[in-house]
Amino acid sequence: MYGLLSLTTNSAFNLDFPFNDPDLTVRRSSSIREADQADRLQEGDFVLASKDMPPTIFVPARSEKLDAMLAGRIQHRSGLSYALKMLLLINSEPNSLRYQDIIYEKLYAAVPGHYIITINQSGLNNHIILLAKQMELNLWGVGEEESKMFLMWSDERTLEERMRKRYGDRFFYYRFPNLTSGSLVIQIQYVCSRVRRWRKEMRDMLKIFSALEANIFATHKV
């Protein structure tokens, strides 16, 4: 399982590995699905890759769509579909709780198993939801320069090592804490707007990714 969120608008993507594995199903943001846009990423675009990824779920009534991937096993006969149905039900109900609290209490706590789940929720509110239960999710900040910055995550512990072998010193890597239990909810527009501001104020990738870590893990529920 590999996930990437573009934190900046990039004139060229040029990050084929690890997404070029022929055994992977790759899902990209709608803005980069066309062939002539395959090498471009806009701020907030995502790339997901997994060996087994279900079709995108569309909810026209709410202008919403869900892309998801799973590592491990959900202990329910419907598997990942069960978790996605739970999320659709949650989103259809009025609730006064913070969204990260809702996701933890009504999704993470309600879905049994040992797993890592990524859900990209696109629509009126764009979120990336990361769930880990009895498995380890690795997260990195990856930057080529201040104008090309990404958030990456994977169930593969050696991904950074393999990227260093492939790309040499091209990228700067910032290791976030591993997610071994609980949930993270990343509000895409908010996070990207903060990174945009930090790039102007800090002009230092280490400081920017450190601030991003504090921002993202403020939503960590366990």
N, C-alpha and C positions, 0 to 999 in steps of 0.2 A: 504494500500500500504506500503510495506516494501522493502528497498534496503540496500545492504551491499557491500562495496568494501574492500577487504583485502589489507592492506597497507604493510603487511609483509608476509613472508612464514611461515606457521604454521604447525607443525607436527600433530596437532589435532585441529579440528574445535570446537567441543563441545559447540555449540551455537544453540541448537535446537529451543528454543523459540526466536522470535515469528513465526519462519518459519514452525513449526510443526502443525499449524492449518489445519485440514482436509478440510476446506472450501477454502483454498488458492491453487492457481496454483503456483508452484515454478519453477523458471528457474535458472539454474546454468551455470557457465562457462563450456566449453567443457572439461576442464582438470579435473573437479570434477563430471562429470555426471555418470561415471562408478561406480558401487556399491562399489567396493573395494577402491574407492577414495572419497566416500561420506563424510568422516570425515576429509578431508584434504583440505587446501586452500593454493594456491601459491600466491605470490605477484602479485597483479593485478586481481585476480579472483573476480567474483561478484556473488551475490545471489539476485534474485528479487522474490517477492511474492505479488500476488494480487488475488482478487476474480474473476477477468475477465481479462485474458491476451491473446492477439492474438498470433497466431503462429509466430515463428521466420521468418523474411524475409531474404532471401538469394539473393545476387547480385553477381553471379559468375564472371562476367566480371571485377569487381573491387575487388574480393576476400573480399567482405563485407557482414556483416549480422547485422540485427537490432533486438533487443529485446526491447519491450516497455510496459509500463503500464500507466493507466490513472485513476485518481480520479476526480470526477466532471463531467463536460459536455462540449464538444466541439460543438459549434453552427454551425454544418455542417452535412449534411445528411450522410456523410461517416465517421463521428466521428474521431477516432484515426487514421484510415487508411488515412484520408486526411492529417494529420500532417506528417505521415511517407512518403507519396508520395511527399509532399513538400520538406522534407529533402533529399530524393533521387534525386530530381531535383536539389536542391542546390549543392549536392555533385558532380553532373555530369557536372557542369558548372565551367569554370575557373573564379577565382576571386582574386583580389589583397588585399581584406580586411582581417583583422584578423578573425579567425574562430568564436570567440565569438561575433564579430560585425555582421558577416553574420547570425549567428543563431538568434540574437536578431532582426535584421532588416528584414530578409526574412522568418523567421519561427515564432518566438514569436509574432511579430507585425502583422503577416498575418493570424494567427489562432485565431478566435474569440471564446469567451466562458468564463466560470469560471472553472478553472481546475488546476490540478497538473499533469505534464507529466514527466515520466522518460524514457529516451531512452539510451540504451547501444549500442554503435556502435563499432563493432569489425571488424578488417581488417588491412589494412596498417596503419591506424591511429585509435587508440582505445580511444574513448571518452565516458564519461557519460554526457548526456545533461539533465539538470533539468530546467523545465519551471513551473512557478507559476503565475496564473492570477486570482485575486480576491479570492484566497484560500491560506492557510498557510502551507508551507512545513517546517517540523522540521528536523534539522540536528544535529548529535552528533559525536564526536570522542569517541570511546569506546576502552579501552585497559585493558588487563589482566596483562600484563607486557610489557616492551619495545619490546619484541619479538613477541607479539600478539596484533596488533593494527588494528582497523577497522574504516572506515567511514560508518555511518548509517544514513538513512533518512526515514521519514514516514509522512503521513498525520495525524497520530495519536498523539495528543499532550501528552497523558499520557503514551507513550511507555516507557520512562525512569523509571517512577514510577513503572510500571508493571514489568520491568526487575529487578529493585532493589528488589521487593518482591519475584521474582523467584530466583534470583542468590545471594541475600544478598550483601555482600561487595566484591564479587569476581572481579567486574569490576570497573575501573575508568571511569567516564563520563565527557566529556568536551562539553558544550553546545555551538554550533555555533549560529550565528544570524539566525533567521527564514527568510525564503525566502517567501515573501508575494506578490511580483510582480517582473517580469523580468526573466532573464535567468542566469544560471551558466553553464559553460563548463569545465569539468574536464578532462584534458589530462592524461590518466591513467599512462603511462610509466613515464612521467615527474614527476607527483606527487609522485609516489612510489620511484623514484630515489632520490627525495628531502628528503623524510622521511628516506630512508636508510642513507643518509648523516647526517641528523639531529640526528638520533639515535647514531651515532658515536661521534658527536660533543657535543650534549646536555645531553644525558642520563637522560632525565627528560620528562615524558609524558606531563605534563602541558605545558612546553616550546615547545615541538614538536607540539602539537595540536594547540597552539597559532600561531606558524609559519605556520602551515597548513591552518589555517583560513585565514591568510593574503594572502597566496598564492592562495587559491581557490576563495576568494571573490574579488581578483583582476580582475577576469573575469566576475564579476556581472554586468549585463547591465539592466538598468531600465529606 
